[in-house]
């Protein structure tokens, strides 16, 4: 891994910097990648996208959850967003990380929290996506997902193409709505492909496989080469628009988002929201140090309007 990527990745896991960064978000160009640090900003940015016929998935940011109280707070924040989506009729669903809900503390607590979220979401007909985190949480996340599978059908999860295990996971989960991503976490070579070409090849295999499974597939990548190839595959195999969408992270490739919408495809934007944005922000810099340019541009625009 090149040095700059490695530095950003190591910084993403630093709790003290996380606390510092929360106090200085306005000075750091955070809104290049974060859709709002409060509900007013989130609502405004969601409405802008919804008006363009783009749906969103809201991620209530939060890392370093190590107590039951913090996990309950995260759950309550998500319940609040569910109420907000419902009351304001936003075209939105939720993305959630299980560590936020207590996965590192106690499985029972985590299950209780995600069940409460799923129950409320069911009442409102809102979909819940369970995001996939670093490898140390992958199997424990699947244990919870497997348990939820018999009880709920309005949720899905994520496959990370960098991991060797995902070919098996896509086979076992042909009946689940899946988001296919490359994988945001740095993993060892005994668990994960290291070369871009290998990850891209596995990405295409997984996406094509799930598109043919007939369950809903979220094609989540900014990589136009992969998007082009999957568009051709979709046409060739007559896959209906109701069975897939393209997903992007907020602030990324807005040109491509607009192009896909104009071509009649469904597009969904991942909206990171809240004060605890630091880890998310650093991972975006780690996976593509060039993203720093987006942040600088954002800061320059802000200064120009002061
Ligand atoms: P990259 O390999 O980063 O980029 C490939 C090529 O795309 C680049 O070479 C360039 O040509 C082009 N490109 C990329 N970015 C830009 C840009 N800003 N401007 C212009 N060209 C660009 N990861 C997880 O581990 N778990 C999750 O739950 C998860 N959820 C996600 C949800 C969504 C909606 C998305 C989009 C990503 C998610 N990720 C998740 C992150 C994902 O795993 C990758 O880390 C991230 O998407 C970067 O990989 P990429 O597919 O965009 O391609």
py3Dmol code that shows the C-alpha trace and the ligand (Angstrom):
import py3Dmol

protein = """\
ATOM      1  CA  UNK A   1       0.000   0.000   0.000  1.00  0.00           C
ATOM      2  CA  UNK A   2       1.508   3.381  -0.956  1.00  0.00           C
ATOM      3  CA  UNK A   3       2.675   5.506   2.004  1.00  0.00           C
ATOM      4  CA  UNK A   4       0.015   8.235   1.772  1.00  0.00           C
ATOM      5  CA  UNK A   5      -2.827   5.704   1.707  1.00  0.00           C
ATOM      6  CA  UNK A   6      -1.323   3.940   4.700  1.00  0.00           C
ATOM      7  CA  UNK A   7      -0.956   7.206   6.653  1.00  0.00           C
ATOM      8  CA  UNK A   8      -4.596   8.205   6.071  1.00  0.00           C
ATOM      9  CA  UNK A   9      -5.757   4.707   6.994  1.00  0.00           C
ATOM     10  CA  UNK A  10      -3.785   4.724  10.277  1.00  0.00           C
ATOM     11  CA  UNK A  11      -5.109   8.217  11.080  1.00  0.00           C
ATOM     12  CA  UNK A  12      -8.694   6.997  10.506  1.00  0.00           C
ATOM     13  CA  UNK A  13      -8.387   4.788  13.595  1.00  0.00           C
ATOM     14  CA  UNK A  14      -7.125   7.491  15.972  1.00  0.00           C
ATOM     15  CA  UNK A  15      -9.705   8.319  18.653  1.00  0.00           C
ATOM     16  CA  UNK A  16      -8.019  11.536  19.915  1.00  0.00           C
ATOM     17  CA  UNK A  17      -7.905  12.990  16.412  1.00  0.00           C
ATOM     18  CA  UNK A  18     -11.550  11.990  16.040  1.00  0.00           C
ATOM     19  CA  UNK A  19     -12.466  14.133  19.074  1.00  0.00           C
ATOM     20  CA  UNK A  20     -10.339  17.057  17.840  1.00  0.00           C
ATOM     21  CA  UNK A  21     -11.789  16.870  14.325  1.00  0.00           C
ATOM     22  CA  UNK A  22     -15.398  17.011  15.534  1.00  0.00           C
ATOM     23  CA  UNK A  23     -14.672  20.451  17.035  1.00  0.00           C
ATOM     24  CA  UNK A  24     -13.175  21.787  13.814  1.00  0.00           C
ATOM     25  CA  UNK A  25     -15.347  20.320  11.076  1.00  0.00           C
ATOM     26  CA  UNK A  26     -16.176  23.731   9.622  1.00  0.00           C
ATOM     27  CA  UNK A  27     -12.486  24.399   8.898  1.00  0.00           C
ATOM     28  CA  UNK A  28     -11.632  21.037   7.336  1.00  0.00           C
ATOM     29  CA  UNK A  29     -13.723  20.880   4.174  1.00  0.00           C
ATOM     30  CA  UNK A  30     -15.830  18.088   5.622  1.00  0.00           C
ATOM     31  CA  UNK A  31     -18.881  18.955   3.579  1.00  0.00           C
ATOM     32  CA  UNK A  32     -17.080  17.775   0.444  1.00  0.00           C
ATOM     33  CA  UNK A  33     -17.926  14.206   1.545  1.00  0.00           C
ATOM     34  CA  UNK A  34     -20.347  14.553   4.467  1.00  0.00           C
ATOM     35  CA  UNK A  35     -23.976  15.283   3.630  1.00  0.00           C
ATOM     36  CA  UNK A  36     -24.670  17.163   6.843  1.00  0.00           C
ATOM     37  CA  UNK A  37     -23.440  17.522  10.378  1.00  0.00           C
ATOM     38  CA  UNK A  38     -27.018  18.332  11.458  1.00  0.00           C
ATOM     39  CA  UNK A  39     -30.497  17.288  10.294  1.00  0.00           C
ATOM     40  CA  UNK A  40     -31.185  20.627   8.548  1.00  0.00           C
ATOM     41  CA  UNK A  41     -28.181  20.201   6.247  1.00  0.00           C
ATOM     42  CA  UNK A  42     -29.016  16.540   5.661  1.00  0.00           C
ATOM     43  CA  UNK A  43     -32.606  17.414   4.756  1.00  0.00           C
ATOM     44  CA  UNK A  44     -31.507  20.159   2.329  1.00  0.00           C
ATOM     45  CA  UNK A  45     -29.000  17.894   0.563  1.00  0.00           C
ATOM     46  CA  UNK A  46     -31.442  14.975   0.433  1.00  0.00           C
ATOM     47  CA  UNK A  47     -34.137  17.197  -1.048  1.00  0.00           C
ATOM     48  CA  UNK A  48     -31.734  18.464  -3.738  1.00  0.00           C
ATOM     49  CA  UNK A  49     -30.988  14.872  -4.768  1.00  0.00           C
ATOM     50  CA  UNK A  50     -34.599  13.660  -4.482  1.00  0.00           C
ATOM     51  CA  UNK A  51     -35.624  16.524  -6.782  1.00  0.00           C
ATOM     52  CA  UNK A  52     -33.245  15.061  -9.382  1.00  0.00           C
ATOM     53  CA  UNK A  53     -34.941  11.661  -8.887  1.00  0.00           C
ATOM     54  CA  UNK A  54     -31.963  10.319  -6.944  1.00  0.00           C
ATOM     55  CA  UNK A  55     -32.768   8.352  -3.781  1.00  0.00           C
ATOM     56  CA  UNK A  56     -30.458   8.325  -0.770  1.00  0.00           C
ATOM     57  CA  UNK A  57     -29.254   5.970   1.939  1.00  0.00           C
ATOM     58  CA  UNK A  58     -28.481   7.750   5.206  1.00  0.00           C
ATOM     59  CA  UNK A  59     -25.570   6.659   7.398  1.00  0.00           C
ATOM     60  CA  UNK A  60     -25.725   8.143  10.883  1.00  0.00           C
ATOM     61  CA  UNK A  61     -21.969   8.371  11.378  1.00  0.00           C
ATOM     62  CA  UNK A  62     -20.468   6.936  14.534  1.00  0.00           C
ATOM     63  CA  UNK A  63     -17.369   4.939  15.350  1.00  0.00           C
ATOM     64  CA  UNK A  64     -15.554   3.995  18.542  1.00  0.00           C
ATOM     65  CA  UNK A  65     -18.706   2.769  20.299  1.00  0.00           C
ATOM     66  CA  UNK A  66     -17.572   0.952  23.438  1.00  0.00           C
ATOM     67  CA  UNK A  67     -20.429   1.248  25.947  1.00  0.00           C
ATOM     68  CA  UNK A  68     -24.069   0.213  26.070  1.00  0.00           C
ATOM     69  CA  UNK A  69     -25.011   3.867  26.536  1.00  0.00           C
ATOM     70  CA  UNK A  70     -23.218   4.891  23.297  1.00  0.00           C
ATOM     71  CA  UNK A  71     -24.832   2.010  21.393  1.00  0.00           C
ATOM     72  CA  UNK A  72     -28.287   3.010  22.667  1.00  0.00           C
ATOM     73  CA  UNK A  73     -27.633   6.621  21.666  1.00  0.00           C
ATOM     74  CA  UNK A  74     -26.690   5.514  18.144  1.00  0.00           C
ATOM     75  CA  UNK A  75     -29.857   3.407  17.939  1.00  0.00           C
ATOM     76  CA  UNK A  76     -31.993   6.348  19.132  1.00  0.00           C
ATOM     77  CA  UNK A  77     -30.400   8.624  16.514  1.00  0.00           C
ATOM     78  CA  UNK A  78     -31.338   6.122  13.807  1.00  0.00           C
ATOM     79  CA  UNK A  79     -34.904   5.819  15.140  1.00  0.00           C
ATOM     80  CA  UNK A  80     -35.102   9.623  14.986  1.00  0.00           C
ATOM     81  CA  UNK A  81     -33.953   9.600  11.337  1.00  0.00           C
ATOM     82  CA  UNK A  82     -36.546   6.925  10.506  1.00  0.00           C
ATOM     83  CA  UNK A  83     -39.280   9.148  11.969  1.00  0.00           C
ATOM     84  CA  UNK A  84     -37.850  12.089  10.038  1.00  0.00           C
ATOM     85  CA  UNK A  85     -37.807  10.223   6.708  1.00  0.00           C
ATOM     86  CA  UNK A  86     -41.382   9.075   7.282  1.00  0.00           C
ATOM     87  CA  UNK A  87     -42.769  12.446   8.406  1.00  0.00           C
ATOM     88  CA  UNK A  88     -41.045  14.357   5.589  1.00  0.00           C
ATOM     89  CA  UNK A  89     -41.670  11.722   2.920  1.00  0.00           C
ATOM     90  CA  UNK A  90     -38.014  11.678   1.857  1.00  0.00           C
ATOM     91  CA  UNK A  91     -36.941   9.143  -0.775  1.00  0.00           C
ATOM     92  CA  UNK A  92     -34.466   7.622   1.630  1.00  0.00           C
ATOM     93  CA  UNK A  93     -33.433   4.468   3.438  1.00  0.00           C
ATOM     94  CA  UNK A  94     -30.865   3.745   6.147  1.00  0.00           C
ATOM     95  CA  UNK A  95     -27.370   2.281   6.175  1.00  0.00           C
ATOM     96  CA  UNK A  96     -26.134   1.114   9.556  1.00  0.00           C
ATOM     97  CA  UNK A  97     -22.912  -0.329  10.971  1.00  0.00           C
ATOM     98  CA  UNK A  98     -23.383  -3.052  13.585  1.00  0.00           C
ATOM     99  CA  UNK A  99     -20.401  -1.872  15.665  1.00  0.00           C
ATOM    100  CA  UNK A 100     -22.389   1.312  16.257  1.00  0.00           C
ATOM    101  CA  UNK A 101     -25.161  -0.752  17.767  1.00  0.00           C
ATOM    102  CA  UNK A 102     -22.874  -2.639  20.155  1.00  0.00           C
ATOM    103  CA  UNK A 103     -21.274  -5.472  18.144  1.00  0.00           C
ATOM    104  CA  UNK A 104     -17.985  -5.002  20.043  1.00  0.00           C
ATOM    105  CA  UNK A 105     -19.758  -5.019  23.413  1.00  0.00           C
ATOM    106  CA  UNK A 106     -22.289  -7.824  23.331  1.00  0.00           C
ATOM    107  CA  UNK A 107     -24.093  -9.693  20.537  1.00  0.00           C
ATOM    108  CA  UNK A 108     -27.378  -9.689  22.438  1.00  0.00           C
ATOM    109  CA  UNK A 109     -27.285  -5.903  22.831  1.00  0.00           C
ATOM    110  CA  UNK A 110     -26.469  -5.466  19.138  1.00  0.00           C
ATOM    111  CA  UNK A 111     -29.287  -7.814  18.088  1.00  0.00           C
ATOM    112  CA  UNK A 112     -31.732  -5.991  20.368  1.00  0.00           C
ATOM    113  CA  UNK A 113     -30.799  -2.616  18.837  1.00  0.00           C
ATOM    114  CA  UNK A 114     -30.928  -3.716  15.189  1.00  0.00           C
ATOM    115  CA  UNK A 115     -34.243  -5.510  15.851  1.00  0.00           C
ATOM    116  CA  UNK A 116     -35.747  -2.321  17.277  1.00  0.00           C
ATOM    117  CA  UNK A 117     -34.575  -0.422  14.167  1.00  0.00           C
ATOM    118  CA  UNK A 118     -35.942  -3.081  11.808  1.00  0.00           C
ATOM    119  CA  UNK A 119     -39.304  -3.109  13.593  1.00  0.00           C
ATOM    120  CA  UNK A 120     -39.750   0.640  13.219  1.00  0.00           C
ATOM    121  CA  UNK A 121     -38.483   0.593   9.614  1.00  0.00           C
ATOM    122  CA  UNK A 122     -41.009  -2.152   8.795  1.00  0.00           C
ATOM    123  CA  UNK A 123     -43.839  -0.002  10.132  1.00  0.00           C
ATOM    124  CA  UNK A 124     -42.749   2.789   7.731  1.00  0.00           C
ATOM    125  CA  UNK A 125     -41.807   0.488   4.799  1.00  0.00           C
ATOM    126  CA  UNK A 126     -38.221   1.745   4.909  1.00  0.00           C
ATOM    127  CA  UNK A 127     -35.327  -0.490   3.826  1.00  0.00           C
ATOM    128  CA  UNK A 128     -32.316  -1.032   6.124  1.00  0.00           C
ATOM    129  CA  UNK A 129     -28.857  -1.853   4.811  1.00  0.00           C
ATOM    130  CA  UNK A 130     -26.323  -3.401   7.171  1.00  0.00           C
ATOM    131  CA  UNK A 131     -22.921  -2.070   6.089  1.00  0.00           C
ATOM    132  CA  UNK A 132     -19.904  -4.370   6.178  1.00  0.00           C
ATOM    133  CA  UNK A 133     -16.897  -3.291   8.227  1.00  0.00           C
ATOM    134  CA  UNK A 134     -13.290  -4.480   8.604  1.00  0.00           C
ATOM    135  CA  UNK A 135     -12.540  -8.219   8.509  1.00  0.00           C
ATOM    136  CA  UNK A 136     -12.507  -8.594  12.310  1.00  0.00           C
ATOM    137  CA  UNK A 137     -16.249  -7.809  12.249  1.00  0.00           C
ATOM    138  CA  UNK A 138     -17.276  -9.660   9.104  1.00  0.00           C
ATOM    139  CA  UNK A 139     -18.164 -13.076  10.560  1.00  0.00           C
ATOM    140  CA  UNK A 140     -19.835 -11.602  13.672  1.00  0.00           C
ATOM    141  CA  UNK A 141     -21.927  -9.374  11.360  1.00  0.00           C
ATOM    142  CA  UNK A 142     -22.953 -12.401   9.257  1.00  0.00           C
ATOM    143  CA  UNK A 143     -23.951 -14.279  12.449  1.00  0.00           C
ATOM    144  CA  UNK A 144     -26.402 -11.502  13.262  1.00  0.00           C
ATOM    145  CA  UNK A 145     -27.588 -11.188   9.639  1.00  0.00           C
ATOM    146  CA  UNK A 146     -28.225 -14.959   9.457  1.00  0.00           C
ATOM    147  CA  UNK A 147     -30.304 -14.704  12.602  1.00  0.00           C
ATOM    148  CA  UNK A 148     -32.361 -11.786  11.190  1.00  0.00           C
ATOM    149  CA  UNK A 149     -32.960 -13.507   7.851  1.00  0.00           C
ATOM    150  CA  UNK A 150     -35.832 -15.672   9.050  1.00  0.00           C
ATOM    151  CA  UNK A 151     -37.509 -12.738  10.804  1.00  0.00           C
ATOM    152  CA  UNK A 152     -37.338  -9.757   8.437  1.00  0.00           C
ATOM    153  CA  UNK A 153     -37.258  -9.270   4.682  1.00  0.00           C
ATOM    154  CA  UNK A 154     -36.754  -5.499   4.366  1.00  0.00           C
ATOM    155  CA  UNK A 155     -33.022  -5.486   4.923  1.00  0.00           C
ATOM    156  CA  UNK A 156     -29.865  -6.349   3.026  1.00  0.00           C
ATOM    157  CA  UNK A 157     -26.121  -6.160   3.386  1.00  0.00           C
ATOM    158  CA  UNK A 158     -22.808  -5.677   1.610  1.00  0.00           C
ATOM    159  CA  UNK A 159     -20.244  -7.896  -0.119  1.00  0.00           C
ATOM    160  CA  UNK A 160     -16.643  -6.652  -0.251  1.00  0.00           C
ATOM    161  CA  UNK A 161     -14.990  -7.790  -3.484  1.00  0.00           C
ATOM    162  CA  UNK A 162     -11.500  -7.573  -1.969  1.00  0.00           C
ATOM    163  CA  UNK A 163     -12.184 -10.530   0.338  1.00  0.00           C
ATOM    164  CA  UNK A 164     -11.573 -14.122  -0.778  1.00  0.00           C
ATOM    165  CA  UNK A 165     -14.605 -15.313   1.202  1.00  0.00           C
ATOM    166  CA  UNK A 166     -17.209 -13.308  -0.739  1.00  0.00           C
ATOM    167  CA  UNK A 167     -17.690 -15.844  -3.565  1.00  0.00           C
ATOM    168  CA  UNK A 168     -18.997 -18.206  -0.903  1.00  0.00           C
ATOM    169  CA  UNK A 169     -21.066 -15.431   0.702  1.00  0.00           C
ATOM    170  CA  UNK A 170     -22.805 -14.566  -2.584  1.00  0.00           C
ATOM    171  CA  UNK A 171     -23.740 -18.211  -3.065  1.00  0.00           C
ATOM    172  CA  UNK A 172     -25.139 -18.519   0.451  1.00  0.00           C
ATOM    173  CA  UNK A 173     -27.062 -15.243   0.184  1.00  0.00           C
ATOM    174  CA  UNK A 174     -28.651 -15.411  -3.236  1.00  0.00           C
ATOM    175  CA  UNK A 175     -31.987 -14.481  -1.597  1.00  0.00           C
ATOM    176  CA  UNK A 176     -30.742 -11.267   0.028  1.00  0.00           C
ATOM    177  CA  UNK A 177     -30.609  -7.740  -1.379  1.00  0.00           C
ATOM    178  CA  UNK A 178     -26.876  -7.034  -1.702  1.00  0.00           C
ATOM    179  CA  UNK A 179     -24.669  -4.009  -2.253  1.00  0.00           C
ATOM    180  CA  UNK A 180     -21.424  -4.888  -4.005  1.00  0.00           C
ATOM    181  CA  UNK A 181     -18.376  -2.774  -3.066  1.00  0.00           C
ATOM    182  CA  UNK A 182     -14.617  -3.139  -3.494  1.00  0.00           C
ATOM    183  CA  UNK A 183     -13.973  -2.880   0.287  1.00  0.00           C
ATOM    184  CA  UNK A 184     -12.846   0.157   2.266  1.00  0.00           C
ATOM    185  CA  UNK A 185     -10.580  -1.517   4.822  1.00  0.00           C
ATOM    186  CA  UNK A 186      -6.930  -2.522   4.611  1.00  0.00           C
ATOM    187  CA  UNK A 187      -6.784  -6.321   5.016  1.00  0.00           C
ATOM    188  CA  UNK A 188      -3.944  -8.875   4.994  1.00  0.00           C
ATOM    189  CA  UNK A 189      -3.007 -10.857   1.904  1.00  0.00           C
ATOM    190  CA  UNK A 190      -4.153 -14.093   3.567  1.00  0.00           C
ATOM    191  CA  UNK A 191      -7.712 -12.705   3.620  1.00  0.00           C
ATOM    192  CA  UNK A 192      -7.908 -10.290   0.774  1.00  0.00           C
ATOM    193  CA  UNK A 193      -6.806  -9.581  -2.797  1.00  0.00           C
ATOM    194  CA  UNK A 194      -4.222  -6.787  -2.826  1.00  0.00           C
ATOM    195  CA  UNK A 195      -4.082  -5.847  -6.505  1.00  0.00           C
ATOM    196  CA  UNK A 196      -6.657  -3.539  -8.119  1.00  0.00           C
ATOM    197  CA  UNK A 197      -7.077  -5.877 -11.103  1.00  0.00           C
ATOM    198  CA  UNK A 198      -7.870  -8.872  -8.853  1.00  0.00           C
ATOM    199  CA  UNK A 199     -10.385  -6.862  -6.827  1.00  0.00           C
ATOM    200  CA  UNK A 200     -12.016  -5.473  -9.993  1.00  0.00           C
ATOM    201  CA  UNK A 201     -12.280  -8.968 -11.520  1.00  0.00           C
ATOM    202  CA  UNK A 202     -13.869 -10.335  -8.369  1.00  0.00           C
ATOM    203  CA  UNK A 203     -16.200  -7.303  -8.248  1.00  0.00           C
ATOM    204  CA  UNK A 204     -17.509  -8.089 -11.719  1.00  0.00           C
ATOM    205  CA  UNK A 205     -17.956 -11.778 -10.904  1.00  0.00           C
ATOM    206  CA  UNK A 206     -19.929 -10.984  -7.744  1.00  0.00           C
ATOM    207  CA  UNK A 207     -22.105  -8.306  -9.330  1.00  0.00           C
ATOM    208  CA  UNK A 208     -22.921 -10.426 -12.399  1.00  0.00           C
ATOM    209  CA  UNK A 209     -23.650 -13.441 -10.241  1.00  0.00           C
ATOM    210  CA  UNK A 210     -26.090 -11.530  -8.034  1.00  0.00           C
ATOM    211  CA  UNK A 211     -27.749  -9.761 -10.961  1.00  0.00           C
ATOM    212  CA  UNK A 212     -28.441 -13.208 -12.404  1.00  0.00           C
ATOM    213  CA  UNK A 213     -29.679 -14.446  -9.003  1.00  0.00           C
ATOM    214  CA  UNK A 214     -32.633 -12.162  -9.571  1.00  0.00           C
ATOM    215  CA  UNK A 215     -32.411 -10.436  -6.170  1.00  0.00           C
ATOM    216  CA  UNK A 216     -31.887  -6.663  -5.966  1.00  0.00           C
ATOM    217  CA  UNK A 217     -28.258  -5.582  -6.554  1.00  0.00           C
ATOM    218  CA  UNK A 218     -26.755  -2.231  -5.621  1.00  0.00           C
ATOM    219  CA  UNK A 219     -23.745  -1.589  -7.832  1.00  0.00           C
ATOM    220  CA  UNK A 220     -21.717   0.645  -5.497  1.00  0.00           C
ATOM    221  CA  UNK A 221     -18.555   1.919  -7.147  1.00  0.00           C
ATOM    222  CA  UNK A 222     -17.142   5.121  -8.662  1.00  0.00           C
ATOM    223  CA  UNK A 223     -15.239   3.103 -11.232  1.00  0.00           C
ATOM    224  CA  UNK A 224     -16.667   3.946 -14.662  1.00  0.00           C
ATOM    225  CA  UNK A 225     -14.943   0.939 -16.264  1.00  0.00           C
ATOM    226  CA  UNK A 226     -16.836  -1.456 -13.998  1.00  0.00           C
ATOM    227  CA  UNK A 227     -20.060   0.524 -14.410  1.00  0.00           C
ATOM    228  CA  UNK A 228     -19.743   0.403 -18.234  1.00  0.00           C
ATOM    229  CA  UNK A 229     -19.135  -3.322 -18.247  1.00  0.00           C
ATOM    230  CA  UNK A 230     -22.091  -3.975 -15.944  1.00  0.00           C
ATOM    231  CA  UNK A 231     -24.370  -1.746 -18.043  1.00  0.00           C
ATOM    232  CA  UNK A 232     -23.543  -3.940 -21.068  1.00  0.00           C
ATOM    233  CA  UNK A 233     -24.156  -7.085 -19.035  1.00  0.00           C
ATOM    234  CA  UNK A 234     -27.530  -5.765 -17.834  1.00  0.00           C
ATOM    235  CA  UNK A 235     -28.674  -5.063 -21.398  1.00  0.00           C
ATOM    236  CA  UNK A 236     -27.348  -8.399 -22.679  1.00  0.00           C
ATOM    237  CA  UNK A 237     -29.200 -10.334 -19.960  1.00  0.00           C
ATOM    238  CA  UNK A 238     -32.382  -8.265 -19.997  1.00  0.00           C
ATOM    239  CA  UNK A 239     -32.169  -7.449 -16.292  1.00  0.00           C
ATOM    240  CA  UNK A 240     -35.087  -5.161 -15.410  1.00  0.00           C
ATOM    241  CA  UNK A 241     -34.421  -1.730 -13.879  1.00  0.00           C
ATOM    242  CA  UNK A 242     -36.435  -2.753 -10.805  1.00  0.00           C
ATOM    243  CA  UNK A 243     -33.698  -5.261  -9.882  1.00  0.00           C
ATOM    244  CA  UNK A 244     -30.666  -2.999  -9.564  1.00  0.00           C
ATOM    245  CA  UNK A 245     -29.407   0.507  -8.939  1.00  0.00           C
ATOM    246  CA  UNK A 246     -26.103   2.354  -9.062  1.00  0.00           C
ATOM    247  CA  UNK A 247     -24.860   3.715  -5.744  1.00  0.00           C
ATOM    248  CA  UNK A 248     -22.321   6.483  -5.118  1.00  0.00           C
ATOM    249  CA  UNK A 249     -20.889   8.077  -2.018  1.00  0.00           C
ATOM    250  CA  UNK A 250     -22.076  11.630  -1.417  1.00  0.00           C
ATOM    251  CA  UNK A 251     -19.943  14.179  -3.281  1.00  0.00           C
ATOM    252  CA  UNK A 252     -18.382  11.645  -5.685  1.00  0.00           C
ATOM    253  CA  UNK A 253     -18.801  11.515  -9.478  1.00  0.00           C
ATOM    254  CA  UNK A 254     -21.857  13.744  -9.639  1.00  0.00           C
ATOM    255  CA  UNK A 255     -21.310  13.925 -13.405  1.00  0.00           C
ATOM    256  CA  UNK A 256     -21.728  10.172 -13.679  1.00  0.00           C
ATOM    257  CA  UNK A 257     -24.751  10.183 -11.338  1.00  0.00           C
ATOM    258  CA  UNK A 258     -26.510  12.712 -13.601  1.00  0.00           C
ATOM    259  CA  UNK A 259     -25.554  10.783 -16.734  1.00  0.00           C
ATOM    260  CA  UNK A 260     -27.018   7.530 -15.368  1.00  0.00           C
ATOM    261  CA  UNK A 261     -30.235   9.261 -14.276  1.00  0.00           C
ATOM    262  CA  UNK A 262     -30.589  10.809 -17.749  1.00  0.00           C
ATOM    263  CA  UNK A 263     -30.155   7.351 -19.281  1.00  0.00           C
ATOM    264  CA  UNK A 264     -33.095   6.105 -17.175  1.00  0.00           C
ATOM    265  CA  UNK A 265     -31.205   4.164 -14.481  1.00  0.00           C
ATOM    266  CA  UNK A 266     -31.909   4.275 -10.741  1.00  0.00           C
ATOM    267  CA  UNK A 267     -29.253   6.042  -8.688  1.00  0.00           C
ATOM    268  CA  UNK A 268     -28.902   6.124  -4.905  1.00  0.00           C
ATOM    269  CA  UNK A 269     -26.440   8.313  -2.994  1.00  0.00           C
ATOM    270  CA  UNK A 270     -24.906   7.265   0.329  1.00  0.00           C
ATOM    271  CA  UNK A 271     -25.318  10.195   2.760  1.00  0.00           C
ATOM    272  CA  UNK A 272     -22.930  10.151   5.733  1.00  0.00           C
ATOM    273  CA  UNK A 273     -24.507  12.339   8.378  1.00  0.00           C
ATOM    274  CA  UNK A 274     -23.631  13.605  11.860  1.00  0.00           C
ATOM    275  CA  UNK A 275     -20.830  15.005  13.963  1.00  0.00           C
ATOM    276  CA  UNK A 276     -18.764  11.805  14.110  1.00  0.00           C
ATOM    277  CA  UNK A 277     -17.450  12.086  10.540  1.00  0.00           C
ATOM    278  CA  UNK A 278     -13.715  11.681  11.100  1.00  0.00           C
ATOM    279  CA  UNK A 279     -13.111   7.937  10.425  1.00  0.00           C
ATOM    280  CA  UNK A 280     -15.318   8.007   7.323  1.00  0.00           C
ATOM    281  CA  UNK A 281     -13.551  11.114   6.001  1.00  0.00           C
ATOM    282  CA  UNK A 282     -10.067   9.632   6.512  1.00  0.00           C
ATOM    283  CA  UNK A 283     -11.017   6.355   4.764  1.00  0.00           C
ATOM    284  CA  UNK A 284     -12.075   8.367   1.702  1.00  0.00           C
ATOM    285  CA  UNK A 285      -8.636  10.006   1.645  1.00  0.00           C
ATOM    286  CA  UNK A 286      -6.921   6.642   2.218  1.00  0.00           C
ATOM    287  CA  UNK A 287      -8.616   4.920  -0.704  1.00  0.00           C
ATOM    288  CA  UNK A 288      -7.863   7.762  -3.102  1.00  0.00           C
ATOM    289  CA  UNK A 289      -5.402  10.410  -1.876  1.00  0.00           C
ATOM    290  CA  UNK A 290      -6.411  12.485  -4.934  1.00  0.00           C
ATOM    291  CA  UNK A 291      -9.716  13.071  -3.093  1.00  0.00           C
ATOM    292  CA  UNK A 292      -7.820  15.680  -1.097  1.00  0.00           C
ATOM    293  CA  UNK A 293      -8.320  17.904  -4.182  1.00  0.00           C
ATOM    294  CA  UNK A 294     -12.103  17.769  -3.680  1.00  0.00           C
ATOM    295  CA  UNK A 295     -11.609  18.938  -0.090  1.00  0.00           C
ATOM    296  CA  UNK A 296      -9.258  21.765  -1.087  1.00  0.00           C
ATOM    297  CA  UNK A 297     -11.674  22.878  -3.800  1.00  0.00           C
ATOM    298  CA  UNK A 298     -14.495  22.910  -1.244  1.00  0.00           C
ATOM    299  CA  UNK A 299     -12.395  25.055   1.140  1.00  0.00           C
ATOM    300  CA  UNK A 300     -11.435  27.489  -1.624  1.00  0.00           C
ATOM    301  CA  UNK A 301     -15.093  27.894  -2.651  1.00  0.00           C
ATOM    302  CA  UNK A 302     -16.014  28.556   0.963  1.00  0.00           C
ATOM    303  CA  UNK A 303     -13.330  31.258   1.323  1.00  0.00           C
ATOM    304  CA  UNK A 304     -14.463  32.870  -1.913  1.00  0.00           C
ATOM    305  CA  UNK A 305     -17.996  33.214  -0.581  1.00  0.00           C
ATOM    306  CA  UNK A 306     -16.990  34.572   2.847  1.00  0.00           C
TER     307      UNK A 306
END
"""
ligand_1 = """\
53
LIG
P -11.611 2.931 -6.819
O -10.751 1.717 -7.005
O -11.381 3.811 -5.617
O -11.553 3.839 -8.078
C -11.516 3.252 -9.366
C -11.460 4.311 -10.447
O -12.666 5.095 -10.413
C -10.339 5.315 -10.278
O -9.146 4.793 -10.780
C -10.877 6.495 -11.059
O -10.705 6.266 -12.456
C -12.359 6.438 -10.754
N -12.697 7.304 -9.611
C -12.826 6.942 -8.323
N -13.154 8.001 -7.563
C -13.229 9.056 -8.393
C -13.503 10.441 -8.210
N -13.771 10.949 -7.019
N -13.488 11.234 -9.316
C -13.192 10.731 -10.537
N -12.900 9.431 -10.763
C -12.921 8.610 -9.714
N -16.934 -0.284 1.764
C -17.035 -1.210 2.743
O -16.034 -1.841 3.099
N -18.248 -1.449 3.349
C -19.390 -0.820 2.974
O -20.448 -1.089 3.555
C -19.309 0.150 1.923
N -20.398 0.820 1.479
C -20.287 1.634 0.369
C -21.420 2.238 -0.172
C -21.338 2.970 -1.358
C -22.561 3.585 -1.936
C -20.072 3.109 -2.028
C -19.943 3.831 -3.333
C -18.946 2.570 -1.450
C -19.032 1.853 -0.259
N -17.889 1.311 0.324
C -18.020 0.390 1.353
C -16.541 1.765 -0.097
C -15.948 0.879 -1.162
O -15.606 -0.364 -0.594
C -14.691 1.516 -1.776
O -13.761 1.736 -0.754
C -14.950 2.830 -2.491
O -16.145 2.791 -3.200
C -13.793 3.140 -3.445
O -13.735 2.199 -4.477
P -14.341 2.455 -5.944
O -15.227 1.313 -6.244
O -15.064 3.722 -5.977
O -13.118 2.397 -6.897
"""
view = py3Dmol.view(width=600, height=400)
view.addModel(protein, "pdb")
view.setStyle({"model": 0}, {"cartoon": {"style": "trace"}})
view.addModel(ligand_1, "xyz")
view.setStyle({"model": 1}, {"stick": {}})
view.zoomTo()
view.show()
